[in-house]
Amino acid sequence: MKYTIAAIPTLYRGRMYRSRLEARWAAFFDALGWEHEYEPFDLGLWSPDFLLPEFKILVEVKPIDAFDYETFEKMWKAARPGGVVSARILLVGVAPPPAAHGYAPIGWYGDADHEAEDAVTGWLKPSLGHRFSDGVTCFREGWETPPKGFVEHANALWAEATNTVQWKPPA
């Protein structure tokens, strides 16, 4: 896939990210309270942009607003059993996908047993906090209806992350 958005190296919290988009996702993960490691290792076939250790998920950031099968396939080959590692994967883009079913999608998810499906943040009992689901099937397994305004809250966190890493002229 050909990308039309140029990468602009961006400093965020003392770390230089290869692109403003990667810095934006780091800021979004921070806003969600999710621990993350930037460029954790090189898998040969693929170098993940982030590791979300709490969820054991490898993340790839691309300047996309729709599912990118070619990139997802590369990630899946590196992460499937018999691949370089056995892990779950998450592909994210220029903005979270449109909200559906009252949950806040953040990208596309896959693991060794499943190909791509929407990845969502949701409201999980009993912790009632920002959590990561392993896909749409979790809507039927232990999820309760999120409180009113949950999707709007997730969108506000994305806007906050965007504002945090935007270019500001020197004072």
BELSUL-V984064 format. One record per residue. SS is DSSP state (2 for helix, 1 for strand, 0 for the rest). PHI is phi in whole degrees, -180 to 180 (* if undefined). Layout:
SS;PHI  SS;PHI
This chain:
0;*  0;-92  0;-100  0;-107  0;-101  0;-73  0;-77  0;-117  0;-54  1;-137  1;-88  1;-141  0;49  0;79  1;-119  1;-91  1;-97  0;-67  0;-146  2;-63  2;-64  2;-63  2;-63  2;-63  2;-67  2;-61  2;-65  2;-66  2;-60  2;-61  2;-62  2;-78  0;81  0;-95  0;-66  0;-150  1;-118  1;-89  0;41  0;-67  0;-171  0;-110  0;-96  0;84  0;-74  0;-163  0;-115  0;-62  0;-77  1;-142  1;-119  1;-102  0;-61  0;-59  0;-104  0;56  1;-123  1;-97  1;-118  1;-118  1;-107  0;-135  0;-78  0;-125  0;-125  0;-146  0;-58  0;-110  2;-61  2;-60  2;-67  2;-61  2;-62  2;-62  2;-62  2;-62  2;-62  2;-72  2;-102  0;-79  0;-56  0;89  0;-83  0;-68  0;-136  0;-115  0;-151  1;-86  1;-130  1;-139  1;-106  1;-124  0;-130  0;-73  0;-163  0;-59  0;-60  0;-58  0;-67  1;-145  0;59  0;80  1;-110  1;-108  1;-65  1;-124  1;165  1;-127  1;-119  1;-158  1;-147  0;-60  0;-100  1;-134  1;-82  1;-58  1;-148  1;-60  1;-103  1;-130  1;-96  1;-151  1;-111  1;-110  0;-75  0;-95  0;-73  0;46  0;-144  1;-70  1;-135  1;-106  0;-96  0;-96  0;119  2;-65  2;-63  2;-67  2;-61  2;-103  0;-128  0;87  1;-92  0;-111  0;-61  0;-67  0;-64  0;-56  0;92  2;-62  2;-63  2;-61  2;-63  2;-61  2;-65  2;-66  2;-64  2;-64  2;-63  2;-62  2;-61  2;-62  2;-66  2;-63  2;-105  0;-67  0;-67  0;-128  0;-65  0;-59  0;-74
